[in-house]
């Protein structure tokens, strides 16, 4: 399992960069745990974190399925992505 970490204020360029890494991991057959880490007062931006994770799921929907929708665990909001089964 591979992990991709975001902050609630992740910029578009950084998001695209991390999405490329997540795509590579999934194509290699690894599960990806994407999470947004909230530090200090950024915990008030839970909606931004959820939007970020759902945007990631939408970007990777052609090769990955969402195992669980984003949920909070302490200061982290996480979501699991698994590779889709290939039909041969």
NORMO-V467863 format. One record per pair of residues at least 24 apart in sequence whose C-alpha atoms are under 6 Angstrom apart, sorted by the first residue. I is the first residue (numbers start at 0). J is the second residue. D is the distance in Angstrom with one decimal. If there is no record, write none. Layout:
i=[I:I]
j=[J:J]
d=[D:D]
//
This chain:
i=[0:0:0:1:2:2:2:3:4:4:5:6:6:7:7:25:30:30:31:31:32:32:33:33:34:34:35:35:36:37]
j=[29:30:31:31:31:32:33:33:34:35:35:35:36:47:48:82:80:81:79:80:78:79:77:78:76:77:75:76:75:74]
d=[5.7:4.8:5.7:4.8:5.7:4.7:5.7:4.7:5.2:5.9:4.6:5.2:5.4:5.8:5.0:5.5:6.0:4.8:5.8:5.1:5.9:4.6:5.7:5.4:5.4:4.1:5.6:5.2:4.7:5.3]
//
